[in-house]
Amino acid sequence: MRTLLTQLGWQKAVWTVLAGGTAVGIIAVSLCSTGLQADEATPQKKTAAIAKRLASEEVDRLIDEQLAASKVTPAGLVNDEDFLRRVSFDIAGTIPTAKEVTLFGLDPDPNKRTKIVEHLLATDEYAWNWARYWRDVLFLRATNERARVMASTFEDWMVKQLQANAGWDDITRSLITGKGDISEHGETALIFIHEGNPEEIAGEVSRIFLGIQMQCANCHDHPTDKWTRDQFHSLAAFFPRITLQREPNNPAGFTIASFDGRGPGGRFGAGPFQENPERTFSFMDRNQDGKLTKEEIGDSPISRLFDRLLENGDKNRDGALTLPEIKDMPPPPMPPGRGKSEHHMPDLKQPNAEGKLMTPALFTTNVKGRVGMEDEDRRELLGKWITSPNNTWFATSLVNRLWGELLGEGFYMPIDDLGPERKPRMVAALDYLAAEFVKHDHDLKWLLRTITTTNAYQRQIRYTEPTENPVPFASAIPVRLRSDQIFNAIIKVLGVDEGPRVAGGPIQARFRRGPRSQFEEKFGYDPSTPQDELLGNVPQALTLMNFPPLTNALRAEGNTRLGQILANNKDDEDAISELYLSFLARDPSKKELTIATEYLTKVGNRREAFEDLAWSLLNSSEFISKR
């Protein structure tokens, strides 16, 4: 079998990078039911189609101008097989079927590539694929060891956003302002996976939504950009009043609430006294003696905190609180994730000191809030400022990220490390796409549609030596598939039933690990990682070689997919061709066909030889990569 791999040119295949993962089974994209044969376009639709075409053409024009200036001839466009496979993985997260590849190749419509993009964007598979992409972006940088308990809640929420075609600005604001039970509110993910820690949240907000790495400015000014430590902690000052409340008798249950008690699920603390001290005092002072005692508080919601309030506010130490004492009382200090009135930048020379009081401010636009703002107001204001058209980093970072995900390299590299001191490649194309993205109301489908219909996206791979430094976007580069895409392809080509997805119900049930979760542990990776830093390892290869669901499904007997291929194709060359179409979405080359038929003759046992061939294709580097 290893000899067969070597003959086919995949001698390094078993040790190549493999991404397995957890994703919902992807239903086959059937060209037979796409309605691509007829174009009943209204004048409005035709106008929209022209606008879409012009956007992708303008991007190509800007890129081609710079390629010509560099005296570089771009690679040609990929054939239909490669395009369909590439765009199916990128949009729907799975491989096309052999039938779909054949039908697409036979379709004479010159606009079939644009039409299949539209079809894929209209599927539920699009929403699941990209929901899991964003799950990996967020969760694989989590600092909360319990983060995975709400991964499926986030996926479900994100799927709904993408199905409704919510704008990226709306999604961003929801993630920044998320509040409520984490088992019901997927938008709380960003806050929960960092335990409500202001510094951690600030770093990720900057990285994900602005594309700017600010984490190092937590302790010192940025070493290569103009950003300062004060600016980082001014961003963190939007998040101090977040509190994580644990659910009684449920160690995995949490609610994201506000320290100041505003809104559903808000927390009692010093909040009621600070918001309306006279009214609260009058209500609590049952004997109207001008003092509040523990006996008067009784079993009210604030009773558990009264000892702490006494410690902070009882100036004369008489065991009671007066109205003046309450008015002068500062909110009790709390650790990150437990609520705190304001954020202070630590004094590195005096770690035990309170530090410098920080005013909430966004460093990219120099807009400021004020000390004393309530939690909801702070986070809503930040969401508004970050997504504002005046904040050009927001649109630029998303365009750069998705372009990099689809083409394997961004205008800025790494894709989440933008900055004023960094110079992007092909800046005119980036600026144009970012401006158009804003004009189209941060429409993610518009952006994916525009990118995937460019010539830049559809170029062939041009193989180069490792020492070469090719001009960006002149040719495609091989891209490692994400864990979910790999797993989707495996269960699809093998016809394996993954079983029902655990959704809803107790949060502990959704944390149970199935085969997908086990694959993700071995093969998952942060999508923000540059492709040249993604390395495979022996445990990954061994898992693929010995994973029971795969080894069982690769048997050429009974009703397995391989068994069906052999039963339906008595001619060996026909069976080999269908196997290649199913596993790699292309026909075998003449050389590959010769090697495979010679191997069949050598082995002598048709079933056994085809099992080896299928195993070789599944373990090839081509199977786990976009081409």
C-alpha positions, 0 to 999 in steps of 0.5 A: 500500500505504501508502494502504491502511495509512492507510485502515485506521487504521494509518498509524503501523504501520510505525514502531511498536514491533516485537519480533521474536525467536528462539523455537521454532515454536509448534504450534497450540492446537487446541480440537478436542482439548482435551477441553473438552466433558466435565467428568469432575471428581472431588470433589477436582478440584471442590474445587481448582476452587473454590479457584482460582475463589475466588482470582481472585474475591478479587483482583477483589473487592479491586481493585474495592473500591479502584476504587469508593473512587476512584469509577472504573467499570471497563471491561467484559470483552473479547469471546471473540476478544480474550480468546483472542488475549490469553491465547494470547499470554500463556501459549503465546506465539503467536496462535490460528488462525482455526479456533480463534477460530471454535470458541471463539466458538461454544462455549456453555460458560460456563466455556470461558475457564477451560478454555482457560487450563487447556489452554494451561498443559498445553502444551509451548508454555507452557514454551517461551514462559516459558523464553524470557521468563526468558532475556530477563530474565537475558541482556539484562542480561548483562555477559559478552560471551560470554553468548549461547553458553549461551542455548539451554542455559538455555532447554532447562533452563528448559523442563524446569523449567516442564514439571515445574512446578517451584516458583519457589523451586526454580528460584531456588535452582538458579540461585543455586547453579548449578555445572558445564559451561555446555553441560550445566547451564543453571542456571549461566546467572546466574553465567556471564553475569556472569563470576562477578563477585560485585558483578554477581551480587549486583545481579542476584540482588537485582533478579530475585529480590527486585525490589530495585535495589541496584546503585547501593549498590555505590559508595554508600548507596541514594539513595532507600531504606534500603539501605546500601553495606555491605548490598550488599557483604554480599550480594556476599560470598556469591559470591567463591569462584566460578571460571570454568574455560575448557575446553582447546582450546575458547574457548567452553567454560566450567565453573562451579566452586568456588575451594575445590574442593568438589563435582564440577568443583571447583578445586585451589588452596589448597583441599586444604591449607586443608581438611586441611593435615596429610593433604595435606602428608603425601601430597605430602612424598614424602621425608618431610623436612618440606618440599615442593619443586617436584620433589616436587609433580611433575605433580600437579593442584596443580603449575601453582599451586605457584609462586604458593603459594611466593610467598604462603607461603614465608616464609624464601624457601628454595624450599620449603614447610613445614607451618606455612607452609602453615597460615599461608598465605592463599589466593592473591588472584584476580580476580572469576570466578577464585576468591577466599576472601572478598569485600572492600568496596573502599575508595573513598579507597584503591583499591589497599587490600584493603578491608573484609572482608565477612561474607555476609548478606541485607539483607532479613531481616538473617540472616548467614553467616560468614567462611570458609564454602565456596562451595557452603555460602554459595550454598545458604544464600543460596538458602534465605534468599531463598526463605524465607516469612519473606522477603516480598520474594521472593513479592511481587516475582514476583507483581508481575513476572508481573502486570505482564507480563500486564496491562502494569503492575504493582502497583509500577512499574517491576516490578523496582524495589520497596522499603520507601520505595515504595508499591504500587498496590492493595496489598491485592490484591498482598499477598493474591496474594503470600501465596497464592503462598507457600501454593501452594508458589510454583506458577507455573501456579497464579499464571498461572491465577489472574491470567488468570481475573480480571476485571482481566486480562479488561478491555477497553482504554479509550483515554485521552489521553497527558496522562491518568493513568488509575487502574490496573487499571480497564481494559486497556492495549495491551502490546507483544508480546515478540520471541518472541511476534511471531516465533511469530505471523509464522511461524504466520500465514504457514505458514513452516517455521522449520527444526530448532532447534539443540540439544545438540552442541557449544556453538559450533553452538548459537551459530550465528545463524538467522533468529530470532536475527537478528530478536531482535537488532533487536527484542528488549527486556528484559521488565523495561522499562516499556511506555511506554519501549519505542520502535520505530525505523526499522531495525526497520521496514525489517527487517520490510519487507525480510526475505526469508522474510516477503516470499516467504511473503506472495506469494498464489501456490502453496501459501503461506498467502495462496495457500491462503486465496484458493484456498479462498475465491472470494468476496472478502469471505470471503477478507478475513474469513479473512485477518483471522481468521488475522492478527489473530484477529478478524473485520474491522469493517464499515469495514475490510471496505468499505476492503478491498473498495474497494481490491481493486476499485481495484487490479484484480488480486486476487492483488496486492491481497491481498498488499498487504492481508496486508502491511498487517495484518502491519505493523500496530500491532495485529499486534505488540500485545496487545489 
